[in-house]
Amino acid sequence: MYQTDALNDPKTVLPTMYDLPSEDPEEPGVPDEYHILQPRLLEYTFHPANYSPDEVFIATDMNLYYDVRHTAWYKRPDWFAVVGVDRLYEQQDMRLSYVVWQEGINPFVVVELLSPGTEKEDLGQTLRKAENPPTKWEVYERILRVPYYIVFDRYTDQ
């Protein structure tokens, strides 16, 4: 059997990447290509003047445990840096996560790259139920008191 009708251009009749979600609704904020490349740029350019590279820990999409009373609670920033802590855990192992109560030093900077599924929480525009863990904003601003919490929207450059 032969096709006799002209083929329709898939770009005009089928959904494109702009029409389809780039996140799993069950796990919003899952990285797209931008969320992979931007943290690399941040890592390559973050060099605090008063610290050697061995005294700076940088992480991308790593669990950040912050509450000793609720040890299962964590946030997973797109990118964060801690200054004044050894790059390696106990000067020997690569980290599996960052546990604030073991390290004794909170992150210096946290960067969230806006995603449709996490935008409201990243910007501190969500409320939580009392039985739920605190929002990102509450953790970074009120609990950890991170000096620099940066939320960046790549579409508006803000």
Backbone as ProteinMPNN parsed JSONL, in Angstrom:
{"seq_chain_A": "MYQTDALNDPKTVLPTMYDLPSEDPEEPGVPDEYHILQPRLLEYTFHPANYSPDEVFIATDMNLYYDVRHTAWYKRPDWFAVVGVDRLYEQQDMRLSYVVWQEGINPFVVVELLSPGTEKEDLGQTLRKAENPPTKWEVYERILRVPYYIVFDRYTDQ", "coords_chain_A": {"N_chain_A": [[0.846, -1.167, 0.0], [0.568, 2.221, -0.808], [1.311, 5.55, 0.134], [-0.566, 8.249, -0.826], [-1.391, 10.786, -0.286], [-0.134, 14.007, 0.566], [2.337, 14.317, 3.073], [1.72, 15.563, 6.317], [3.393, 18.153, 8.017], [5.057, 17.258, 10.904], [5.646, 19.182, 12.844], [3.634, 20.985, 12.685], [1.287, 19.635, 13.167], [1.537, 17.963, 15.347], [2.14, 17.901, 18.928], [4.696, 20.047, 20.239], [7.876, 20.438, 21.979], [7.302, 22.658, 23.426], [4.652, 22.48, 23.932], [4.256, 20.262, 25.497], [4.562, 18.919, 28.835], [7.551, 19.495, 30.708], [8.17, 18.331, 33.001], [7.747, 15.746, 35.417], [4.635, 15.21, 36.71], [4.392, 13.986, 39.187], [6.818, 14.447, 40.334], [7.741, 17.366, 40.468], [9.913, 19.793, 38.955], [11.965, 18.269, 37.998], [15.053, 17.952, 36.351], [15.578, 19.711, 33.283], [17.371, 20.332, 30.216], [18.42, 22.917, 30.623], [18.482, 23.052, 33.419], [20.568, 21.425, 33.899], [22.811, 22.531, 32.625], [23.042, 25.239, 33.618], [23.679, 25.061, 36.455], [26.283, 24.039, 36.207], [27.652, 26.208, 35.092], [27.391, 28.018, 37.22], [28.925, 26.667, 39.148], [31.477, 26.713, 37.955], [32.046, 29.4, 38.077], [31.836, 30.309, 40.691], [33.763, 31.472, 43.103], [34.649, 32.187, 46.056], [36.455, 34.81, 47.526], [37.939, 34.65, 49.974], [38.365, 31.976, 50.543], [39.827, 28.8, 50.041], [39.631, 26.472, 47.271], [39.258, 23.946, 48.41], [37.829, 24.486, 50.66], [35.258, 24.942, 50.024], [32.114, 23.774, 49.387], [30.114, 22.594, 46.826], [26.959, 21.893, 45.43], [24.571, 20.211, 43.35], [21.2, 19.614, 42.912], [21.086, 18.03, 45.281], [20.218, 16.345, 48.278], [19.429, 18.308, 51.043], [19.597, 18.245, 54.306], [18.034, 19.557, 57.14], [16.801, 19.693, 59.681], [17.141, 18.516, 62.808], [15.213, 17.448, 64.444], [13.384, 16.413, 62.73], [14.397, 14.219, 60.91], [13.955, 13.11, 58.416], [13.139, 15.125, 56.793], [13.923, 17.184, 54.077], [15.339, 19.466, 51.683], [15.854, 20.018, 48.202], [17.804, 21.782, 46.619], [18.289, 23.456, 43.444], [20.873, 24.31, 43.08], [23.541, 24.814, 45.347], [25.875, 26.347, 47.636], [28.365, 25.955, 50.114], [30.444, 27.629, 52.279], [33.586, 27.471, 53.973], [33.629, 24.891, 54.821], [34.922, 21.61, 54.56], [35.503, 20.35, 51.317], [35.196, 17.639, 50.915], [33.473, 15.052, 52.696], [34.289, 14.662, 56.004], [36.882, 14.954, 55.195], [37.451, 12.931, 53.39], [35.455, 11.445, 51.92], [33.271, 11.631, 49.077], [30.304, 13.516, 49.138], [27.047, 12.23, 49.906], [24.81, 13.503, 50.593], [23.913, 16.647, 52.14], [24.178, 17.368, 55.442], [23.063, 19.444, 57.717], [23.131, 19.52, 60.584], [25.261, 17.874, 61.182], [27.426, 19.061, 59.949], [27.494, 21.704, 60.857], [27.565, 24.11, 59.562], [25.715, 26.299, 57.651], [24.325, 26.558, 54.293], [25.763, 29.058, 52.153], [24.838, 30.241, 49.869], [21.929, 29.697, 47.967], [20.464, 28.561, 45.02], [17.62, 28.6, 43.086], [16.276, 27.519, 40.118], [13.721, 28.607, 38.235], [10.921, 26.535, 37.683], [7.963, 25.409, 36.069], [6.427, 23.692, 37.746], [7.402, 24.139, 40.324], [7.546, 26.807, 40.825], [5.866, 28.559, 42.431], [6.399, 27.695, 45.043], [9.195, 28.098, 45.106], [9.266, 30.866, 45.024], [8.157, 31.554, 47.413], [5.387, 31.645, 47.623], [3.546, 29.832, 48.501], [1.418, 28.171, 50.821], [1.587, 26.086, 53.685], [0.351, 23.057, 55.144], [0.032, 22.409, 58.623], [1.033, 19.902, 59.366], [2.792, 19.249, 57.365], [6.157, 19.358, 55.943], [8.219, 22.357, 56.181], [8.095, 24.968, 53.654], [10.277, 25.609, 50.809], [11.043, 28.3, 50.864], [10.572, 28.958, 53.568], [12.432, 27.268, 54.825], [14.966, 28.095, 53.742], [14.978, 30.869, 54.243], [14.0, 31.32, 56.914], [14.693, 29.166, 58.649], [17.332, 28.108, 58.007], [18.505, 30.508, 57.442], [19.861, 31.459, 55.132], [22.255, 33.477, 53.63], [22.159, 34.323, 50.929], [19.62, 33.82, 48.849], [18.663, 32.868, 45.836], [16.451, 33.185, 43.215], [15.861, 32.354, 39.982], [14.552, 33.256, 36.846], [14.692, 32.044, 33.764], [13.408, 32.879, 31.468], [12.689, 35.517, 31.723], [14.975, 36.672, 32.568], [15.203, 37.515, 35.179]], "CA_chain_A": [[0.0, 0.0, 0.0], [1.35, 3.442, -0.944], [0.689, 6.786, 0.606], [-0.721, 9.165, -1.953], [-1.597, 12.141, 0.213], [1.076, 14.677, 1.053], [2.52, 14.19, 4.52], [1.648, 16.788, 7.105], [4.602, 18.44, 8.793], [4.795, 16.954, 12.31], [5.745, 20.381, 13.676], [2.376, 21.745, 12.627], [0.124, 18.836, 13.573], [1.789, 17.253, 16.599], [2.656, 18.785, 19.976], [6.145, 20.255, 20.292], [8.382, 20.473, 23.354], [6.687, 23.795, 24.105], [3.279, 22.107, 24.257], [4.259, 19.132, 26.417], [5.233, 19.251, 30.096], [8.941, 19.061, 30.833], [8.313, 17.811, 34.351], [6.882, 14.674, 35.857], [3.719, 15.797, 37.705], [4.63, 13.362, 40.483], [8.077, 14.959, 40.854], [7.991, 18.622, 39.763], [11.247, 20.364, 39.038], [12.97, 17.355, 37.47], [15.869, 18.776, 35.459], [15.629, 19.725, 31.835], [18.741, 20.634, 29.83], [18.828, 24.163, 31.277], [18.772, 22.756, 34.82], [21.842, 20.707, 33.934], [23.883, 23.429, 32.193], [23.184, 26.436, 34.454], [24.474, 24.784, 37.661], [27.699, 23.908, 35.84], [28.166, 27.568, 34.963], [27.512, 28.558, 38.574], [30.066, 26.019, 39.807], [32.718, 27.185, 37.34], [32.286, 30.821, 38.335], [31.731, 30.627, 42.115], [35.072, 31.402, 43.75], [34.734, 33.172, 47.132], [37.825, 35.323, 47.625], [38.646, 34.318, 51.209], [38.331, 30.536, 50.778], [40.475, 27.953, 49.026], [38.652, 25.553, 46.672], [38.992, 22.816, 49.31], [36.955, 24.956, 51.743], [33.975, 25.293, 49.41], [31.35, 22.624, 48.904], [29.073, 22.99, 45.872], [26.113, 20.749, 45.085], [23.453, 20.381, 42.429], [20.139, 18.62, 43.132], [21.473, 17.139, 46.376], [19.39, 16.505, 49.468], [19.94, 19.198, 52.082], [18.858, 17.933, 55.531], [18.138, 20.789, 57.914], [16.099, 19.71, 60.963], [17.506, 17.347, 63.592], [13.984, 16.871, 65.027], [12.673, 15.755, 61.625], [15.561, 13.823, 60.114], [13.557, 12.721, 57.053], [12.827, 16.322, 56.022], [15.033, 17.766, 53.32], [15.063, 20.216, 50.454], [16.782, 19.619, 47.134], [18.0, 22.975, 45.79], [18.901, 23.26, 42.131], [22.317, 24.532, 43.272], [23.885, 25.537, 46.571], [27.284, 26.353, 48.008], [28.682, 26.154, 51.518], [31.836, 28.066, 52.42], [34.146, 27.205, 55.293], [33.493, 23.47, 55.126], [35.752, 20.83, 53.652], [34.796, 19.9, 50.111], [34.898, 16.227, 51.124], [32.926, 14.716, 54.007], [35.354, 14.226, 56.91], [38.105, 15.064, 54.395], [37.785, 11.709, 52.665], [34.421, 10.891, 51.044], [32.338, 12.505, 48.361], [29.053, 13.569, 49.897], [25.807, 11.678, 49.375], [23.846, 14.545, 50.934], [24.503, 17.624, 53.05], [23.423, 17.279, 56.677], [23.445, 20.66, 58.438], [23.445, 19.318, 61.999], [26.576, 17.241, 61.288], [28.45, 19.973, 59.442], [27.547, 22.904, 61.67], [27.64, 25.293, 58.701], [24.604, 26.383, 56.7], [24.71, 27.063, 52.97], [26.001, 30.492, 51.966], [23.99, 30.661, 48.757], [21.05, 28.693, 47.364], [19.882, 29.034, 43.766], [16.531, 27.826, 42.496], [15.974, 27.886, 38.733], [12.273, 28.429, 38.201], [10.258, 25.512, 36.881], [6.513, 25.604, 36.235], [5.869, 22.925, 38.855], [7.918, 24.539, 41.64], [7.692, 28.266, 40.844], [5.216, 29.215, 43.572], [7.142, 27.39, 46.274], [10.493, 28.771, 45.017], [9.072, 32.292, 45.276], [7.556, 31.754, 48.726], [3.978, 31.986, 47.437], [2.693, 28.713, 48.888], [1.175, 27.949, 52.246], [1.663, 24.656, 53.987], [-0.428, 22.543, 56.261], [0.879, 22.299, 59.816], [1.686, 18.589, 59.457], [3.755, 19.118, 56.272], [7.44, 20.044, 56.152], [8.229, 23.757, 55.744], [8.367, 25.216, 52.242], [11.655, 26.005, 50.518], [11.24, 29.67, 51.341], [10.679, 28.921, 55.036], [13.69, 26.619, 55.203], [16.134, 28.908, 53.384], [14.884, 32.214, 54.832], [13.745, 31.381, 58.358], [15.346, 28.113, 59.434], [18.779, 28.121, 57.757], [18.951, 31.906, 57.306], [20.85, 31.498, 54.054], [22.464, 34.888, 53.282], [21.789, 34.619, 49.538], [18.661, 32.894, 48.242], [18.461, 33.42, 44.501], [15.474, 32.509, 42.369], [16.117, 32.907, 38.652], [13.645, 32.892, 35.76], [15.481, 32.154, 32.525], [12.627, 33.492, 30.381], [12.653, 36.97, 31.907], [16.294, 37.061, 33.076], [15.039, 38.131, 36.492]], "C_chain_A": [[0.898, 1.239, 0.0], [0.573, 4.633, -0.421], [0.626, 7.749, -0.567], [-0.919, 10.6, -1.508], [-0.259, 12.719, 0.679], [1.143, 14.534, 2.568], [2.395, 15.554, 5.191], [2.936, 16.937, 7.894], [4.306, 18.165, 10.268], [4.837, 18.179, 13.214], [4.445, 21.182, 13.681], [1.184, 20.952, 13.127], [0.308, 18.095, 14.894], [2.319, 18.224, 17.655], [4.182, 18.877, 19.912], [6.593, 20.242, 21.75], [7.772, 21.628, 24.14], [5.266, 23.477, 24.559], [3.209, 21.025, 25.337], [4.98, 19.497, 27.713], [6.665, 18.725, 30.113], [9.205, 18.477, 32.208], [7.362, 16.653, 34.566], [5.949, 15.271, 36.911], [3.902, 15.219, 39.109], [5.909, 13.896, 41.135], [8.421, 16.256, 40.123], [9.412, 19.125, 39.962], [12.345, 19.435, 38.555], [13.734, 18.072, 36.362], [15.601, 18.59, 33.971], [17.06, 20.127, 31.486], [19.262, 21.904, 30.508], [19.245, 23.913, 32.728], [20.034, 21.913, 34.983], [22.988, 21.666, 33.625], [24.105, 24.613, 33.132], [23.955, 26.155, 35.747], [25.961, 24.591, 37.362], [28.346, 25.282, 35.72], [28.355, 28.205, 36.338], [28.73, 27.971, 39.285], [31.391, 26.542, 39.26], [33.049, 28.625, 37.727], [32.229, 31.208, 39.815], [33.083, 30.389, 42.801], [35.156, 32.466, 44.839], [36.19, 33.528, 47.419], [38.591, 34.811, 48.85], [38.707, 32.824, 51.513], [39.061, 29.804, 49.662], [39.409, 27.016, 48.449], [38.323, 24.355, 47.567], [38.09, 23.184, 50.476], [35.59, 25.39, 51.22], [33.319, 24.008, 48.912], [30.22, 23.133, 48.036], [28.278, 21.745, 45.487], [24.994, 21.164, 44.144], [22.459, 19.255, 42.688], [20.528, 17.572, 44.177], [20.566, 17.399, 47.571], [20.134, 17.315, 50.522], [19.061, 18.972, 53.317], [19.103, 19.046, 56.538], [17.545, 20.741, 59.309], [16.371, 18.421, 61.733], [16.281, 16.69, 64.24], [13.155, 16.131, 63.994], [13.727, 15.314, 60.607], [15.211, 13.363, 58.695], [13.227, 13.939, 56.189], [14.076, 16.841, 55.326], [14.483, 18.634, 52.203], [16.128, 19.794, 49.463], [16.976, 20.813, 46.205], [18.6, 22.622, 44.428], [20.415, 23.396, 42.232], [22.515, 25.211, 44.623], [25.373, 25.41, 46.849], [27.408, 26.644, 49.498], [30.154, 26.545, 51.576], [32.307, 27.802, 53.845], [33.974, 25.774, 55.733], [34.356, 22.713, 54.118], [34.909, 20.33, 52.479], [34.383, 18.438, 50.245], [34.356, 16.002, 52.534], [34.037, 14.088, 54.844], [36.684, 14.089, 56.164], [38.46, 13.798, 53.619], [36.739, 11.234, 51.67], [33.652, 11.971, 50.294], [31.001, 12.414, 49.082], [27.896, 12.911, 49.152], [24.67, 12.661, 49.585], [24.59, 15.544, 51.814], [23.609, 17.695, 54.276], [23.886, 18.411, 57.594], [23.847, 20.38, 59.875], [24.768, 18.559, 62.189], [27.69, 18.214, 60.919], [28.611, 21.215, 60.307], [27.651, 24.19, 60.874], [26.5, 25.234, 57.696], [25.099, 26.835, 55.329], [24.854, 28.586, 52.969], [25.094, 31.05, 50.879], [23.201, 29.449, 48.255], [20.444, 29.317, 46.118], [18.795, 28.054, 43.345], [16.275, 28.389, 41.105], [14.501, 27.576, 38.526], [11.842, 27.349, 37.215], [8.771, 25.711, 37.083], [5.948, 24.892, 37.461], [6.316, 23.367, 40.229], [7.984, 26.052, 41.819], [7.092, 28.916, 42.089], [5.953, 28.926, 44.874], [8.501, 28.083, 46.263], [10.381, 30.241, 45.396], [8.419, 32.585, 46.633], [6.079, 32.101, 48.671], [3.04, 30.838, 47.802], [2.536, 28.687, 50.4], [1.237, 26.454, 52.487], [0.715, 24.305, 55.114], [0.525, 22.289, 57.42], [1.63, 20.969, 59.882], [2.727, 18.356, 58.351], [5.077, 19.791, 56.616], [7.355, 21.498, 55.692], [8.517, 23.86, 54.242], [9.827, 25.587, 52.054], [11.951, 27.376, 51.103], [11.433, 29.682, 52.864], [12.016, 28.321, 55.48], [14.874, 27.541, 54.948], [16.145, 30.249, 54.116], [14.847, 32.176, 56.361], [14.509, 30.36, 59.186], [16.862, 28.164, 59.262], [19.365, 29.525, 57.675], [20.102, 32.033, 56.297], [21.023, 32.96, 53.626], [21.996, 35.253, 51.873], [20.904, 33.507, 48.995], [18.269, 33.518, 46.918], [17.47, 32.549, 43.751], [15.589, 33.157, 41.003], [15.143, 32.349, 37.626], [14.382, 33.115, 34.438], [14.724, 32.853, 31.397], [12.568, 35.002, 30.496], [14.01, 37.524, 32.331], [16.188, 37.819, 34.391], [15.263, 37.084, 37.569]], "O_chain_A": [[1.884, 1.289, 0.736], [-0.651, 4.703, -0.525], [1.634, 8.028, -1.217], [-0.645, 11.531, -2.265], [0.626, 11.99, 1.128], [0.126, 14.62, 3.256], [2.899, 16.56, 4.692], [3.497, 15.955, 8.378], [3.398, 18.774, 10.833], [4.148, 18.223, 14.234], [4.202, 21.971, 14.594], [0.161, 21.541, 13.478], [-0.67, 17.648, 15.493], [2.887, 19.261, 17.31], [4.864, 17.908, 19.575], [5.776, 20.055, 22.652], [7.725, 21.591, 25.369], [4.737, 24.125, 25.462], [2.191, 20.899, 26.018], [5.912, 20.301, 27.693], [6.949, 17.645, 29.596], [10.348, 18.163, 32.541], [6.292, 16.595, 33.96], [6.428, 15.792, 37.918], [3.604, 15.882, 40.102], [6.066, 13.806, 42.352], [9.292, 16.26, 39.253], [10.026, 18.907, 41.006], [13.526, 19.756, 38.677], [13.124, 18.731, 35.52], [15.425, 17.476, 33.478], [17.889, 20.253, 32.387], [20.421, 21.954, 30.921], [20.226, 24.48, 33.209], [20.508, 21.716, 36.102], [24.025, 21.624, 34.288], [25.252, 24.959, 33.416], [24.821, 26.951, 36.109], [26.807, 24.945, 38.183], [29.463, 25.49, 36.195], [29.369, 28.857, 36.588], [29.476, 28.693, 39.946], [32.325, 26.785, 40.024], [34.214, 29.019, 37.705], [32.549, 32.347, 40.154], [33.483, 29.25, 43.04], [35.683, 33.549, 44.586], [37.044, 32.65, 47.538], [39.794, 34.565, 48.754], [39.063, 32.44, 52.627], [38.927, 30.147, 48.487], [38.38, 26.794, 49.088], [37.223, 23.809, 47.486], [37.63, 22.306, 51.206], [34.859, 26.117, 51.893], [33.896, 23.26, 48.122], [29.452, 24.001, 48.451], [28.847, 20.68, 45.247], [24.539, 22.308, 44.146], [22.828, 18.081, 42.686], [20.322, 16.375, 43.975], [20.192, 18.54, 47.84], [21.292, 17.049, 50.845], [17.926, 19.443, 53.372], [20.247, 19.437, 56.769], [17.762, 21.677, 60.079], [15.887, 17.355, 61.354], [16.313, 15.5, 64.551], [12.311, 15.308, 64.349], [13.92, 15.959, 59.577], [16.104, 13.242, 57.857], [13.053, 13.802, 54.978], [15.149, 16.922, 55.924], [13.312, 18.539, 51.835], [17.177, 19.275, 49.844], [16.386, 20.861, 45.126], [19.315, 21.631, 44.281], [21.154, 22.685, 41.551], [21.737, 26.088, 44.999], [26.04, 24.494, 46.368], [26.673, 27.454, 50.063], [31.006, 25.874, 50.993], [31.533, 27.896, 54.798], [34.156, 25.467, 56.911], [34.497, 23.13, 52.968], [33.753, 19.942, 52.645], [33.332, 18.043, 49.74], [34.752, 16.702, 53.467], [34.649, 13.1, 54.437], [37.498, 13.218, 56.471], [39.613, 13.601, 53.235], [37.107, 10.658, 50.646], [33.416, 13.066, 50.805], [30.622, 11.351, 49.575], [27.781, 13.021, 47.932], [23.686, 12.655, 48.846], [25.742, 15.324, 52.187], [22.43, 18.036, 54.176], [24.969, 18.345, 58.175], [24.825, 20.957, 60.351], [25.338, 18.609, 63.279], [28.769, 18.189, 61.512], [29.719, 21.723, 60.477], [27.81, 25.262, 61.458], [26.337, 24.246, 56.981], [26.172, 27.428, 55.218], [24.154, 29.295, 53.692], [24.638, 32.19, 50.961], [23.727, 28.342, 48.136], [19.97, 30.452, 46.147], [19.02, 26.846, 43.259], [16.08, 29.593, 40.94], [14.081, 26.424, 38.627], [12.327, 27.268, 36.086], [8.348, 26.14, 38.156], [5.079, 25.435, 38.143], [5.678, 23.012, 41.22], [8.433, 26.53, 42.862], [7.745, 29.738, 42.732], [6.111, 29.814, 45.713], [8.931, 28.604, 47.292], [11.287, 30.8, 46.014], [8.159, 33.743, 46.957], [5.566, 32.775, 49.564], [1.862, 30.869, 47.447], [3.412, 29.124, 51.146], [0.967, 25.657, 51.589], [0.334, 25.151, 55.923], [1.699, 21.988, 57.208], [2.746, 20.916, 60.399], [3.464, 17.371, 58.398], [5.128, 20.679, 57.466], [6.49, 21.83, 54.882], [9.105, 22.959, 53.644], [10.536, 25.85, 53.025], [12.976, 27.584, 51.751], [12.341, 30.335, 53.379], [12.648, 28.823, 56.41], [15.699, 27.749, 55.838], [17.198, 30.71, 54.557], [15.578, 32.914, 57.022], [14.927, 30.656, 60.306], [17.597, 28.252, 60.245], [20.573, 29.711, 57.822], [21.146, 32.622, 56.574], [20.038, 33.619, 53.293], [21.496, 36.355, 51.646], [21.369, 32.401, 48.718], [17.622, 34.565, 46.878], [17.63, 31.331, 43.666], [15.433, 34.371, 40.873], [14.932, 31.139, 37.54], [14.656, 34.252, 34.054], [15.344, 33.365, 30.465], [12.415, 35.698, 29.492], [14.168, 38.74, 32.44], [17.017, 38.684, 34.673], [15.172, 37.393, 38.757]]}, "name": "protein", "num_of_chains": 1, "seq": "MYQTDALNDPKTVLPTMYDLPSEDPEEPGVPDEYHILQPRLLEYTFHPANYSPDEVFIATDMNLYYDVRHTAWYKRPDWFAVVGVDRLYEQQDMRLSYVVWQEGINPFVVVELLSPGTEKEDLGQTLRKAENPPTKWEVYERILRVPYYIVFDRYTDQ"}
